[in-house]
Amino acid sequence: MAHIEKHFKSSDIVTDIVIGMSDGLTVPFALAAGLSGAVSSTAIIITAGLAEVAAGSIAMGLGGYLAGKTEVDHYSAEMEREKMEVEVVPEVEKQEVRDVFAQMGLSKNTQNLIAEEMAKDKATWVDFMMKYELGLEKPDPKRARNSALNIGLSYVVGGMVPLSPYFFLQKPYDGLVWSCFITVICLFVFGFFKAKITGQNPWSGAIRVMLIGSVAAAAAFFIARLFNH
């Protein structure tokens, strides 16, 4: 019988969506809940909520951009260092190749053979050292831009979920009731699929995400009510 291995490798876009959607669902939800306990106009909640979504998406997107840019810059700097070492201290670098294969249990003759063959192609040699000595994978040069867009847009989509009922209702309390109902369901579904694709228990993951968002919103609401009185 053929053996089929099932592994999930989290892609960059999935990671970005999870980051953006998690905060997008939670932060505006807590803000809207807090304002619902303090103001009497849904217009104020909508205005403040949209401002938060705009600011939050920009801030989160910028964070994603800087993280991606840092990853690319770090890889480039380390690659230049490896290129220099291959030229200046080739024997040291060959020994590092041997050390990698020694850890894999290969014989000394095989280690020497591989090191000498690899030294004939410096580009391959450097790539090998980047991956197996430093543990660095070559990042997508467009990673920073893509990450900023993915995280920012995911934040906007997530943030509009808890705000959407306030566009159609006049009373903040009514908007809060529907916002809670819709957002809690979305948090549960989001948590379920987030846990499922990362190999965790989907039900516990769904409940955990739902509880975190609910507690944040409840805390904001009751604190606002307390100070309002």
N, C-alpha and C positions, 0 to 999 in steps of 0.2 A: 504494500500500500504506500502510495506517495505521501511524503510528509510535507505539509504546507505550513510554513511559519508565518504567523501573523504578528507583525510589529508595526507600531505607528511611529513615524518620524515627524515630529511637529514641524510643519513648514513655517517660514517666517511670517507669511500672511495670516496663518491661524493664530500664531502667537500675538501678532499685532491686534487682531480682532478681539481676542480674549482680553488684552490689556485695555483697549479702548471701550469695549462694551461693558466690562465689569464696572469701571468708574462711571461710565455714561449712564448706566441704569441706577447706580447707587447714589451718587452725589446730587444730581438734580431732584431725585426722589426725596432725599432728606431735606433739601432746600425747600421744595414745594410743600412738604409736610409741615416744616417749621413755620413757613409763612402762613399756611392755612390756619395755624393756631394763633396768629398774631394780627392778621389784617382781615378786612371785610370785603375786599375787592379782588376778583380773579384777575383783573387787568394788571394789578401790581404783581401778582404771582407769575403771570405770563411774562411780563416785562423783565422781572428779576431772573426768572428761569431761563429765558432766551439769552440774556446777558451772560449768565453762568455757563450755559452750553457753549456759547461762542468763545468765551474766555477759556473755559476748560478744554475745548477741542484744540485751540491754538497752543495752550500750554502743554497738553499731552502730546500733540503732534511735534512740537519743538523738542520735547524730551526724547521722543522717538528718533527725530532727526539727529540730535546730538549723540545719542547712543550709537546709531548706525555709523555716523561719521567717525566717531572715536574708534569703532571696531575696524573700519577701513584704514584709518591712519595708523593704528597700532600694527596691523598686519603689514602694511607697507614699510614701516620702520624696521620691523623684525626681519622682513625679507631682505632689505638693504644690508642689514647687519650680517645675515647669513651669507649673502653674496660676497661680502668683504672677507668673511672668515674662510670661505672656500678658496679664495684667491691667496690669502695671506698665510693661513695655517691649514693647508689641505690634509696633512697627516692627522691633525687633531680631529678634523671633521670625519675623516675615514674611520677613526677609532670610535667616534660617536655612532656611526652607522653600524659598526661591529657590535657595539654595546646594545643597540636596539634589537638586533637579531640574536644576540646572546640571551637576552631576556625571553626570547621566543623558543629557546632550546636548540637552536641550530649549532652545528659543529663549527669549530674554528676555521676549518678549511672552507666551509660554505660561507662563513662570515667574511673571510678575506676575499673570496671570489666575488661576492656581491658588492663589497665595498669598492674593489678595483673596477668592476664593470660600471657601477654607478658613477664613479669619478670621471668616466669618459663623457658623460652628458651632464654638464654643470647645471642646466636648467632643471632637469629631473632630480638631480642631487639636492638642489636647494629646496625644491617642492617637497621632497621626502623629509628633509630636516625640519621644515616648517610644520609638517603634519605629525611626524612621529617623535621628534625631539621636543618641539614646543607645544604640540597639541593644538595647532591653529589650522582651521579650515579657511580657504580663500573666500572672503566675503563678496557678495554681489556689489559691484561699484555703485549700483543704483539703490542699494539697500537703504541709505539714509532718507532719500526722497520718498521711496515707496513706503517706508515705515511711518514717516510723518503723515502721509495721505491716509494710509490704512487705519492708523490709530485715531487720527482726527475725525475721519468720517464715521468710524465705529462709535466714537464718543457722541457725535451728533445724533446718530440713529438711536443709540441707547437713551440719550437724554430726552429725546422727544416723546418717548413712551410715557413717562410719568407726567409730562406736561400736557399731553394731548387732551385729557378730559376737561381741563380748565378752559379750553377754547370754546367749548360747547355748553358750559354751565355757568350760571351767574353767581352762585353761592360757593365760597371756598370750601365749606364743609362737604357739599355735594361733590365737588371736584376731587376732594381728598379721598372720599369713599371709592369713587371710580378709579382714581389713580392708584390707590392701594390694590384694588382688585386686579387691574390690568398689569401693574408692575410686578406684583408678587407672582402672578402666573408666568410672566416673562422671565423673572429671576429663576424660577423653578426650572423652566424649560432650558434656559441658558446654562444653568448649573448642571443639569442632567447631561446635555451634550458635551459640555466642557469636560466633565469627568469621564464620559464615555470614550472620547477620542484620545484622552491621555491615559487610558487604561485603569482608571480608578472606579470605585463603585458608583454608578450613576445616580442611584437613589440617595445615598448619603451626600454625594456632591451637590445634588439639587437642593436638598434640605439645608445644607450648610450655606450655600449662596443665598437662598431665600431668607434664611434667618438673619444673616449679616445685613442685608438690605433692609429688612423689616425693623430690626433693632435700631439701625441708624435713623430711619425715618421716624420711628416712635420716639426716640430720644429727642430729636429735633423738635417734634410737635409739642411734647410735654414741657420742654425747656422754654419754648416760645410762649406757651400758655401761662407758664409760671411767671415769667417776666412781664407778660402783658397784663396780668392781674396785679 
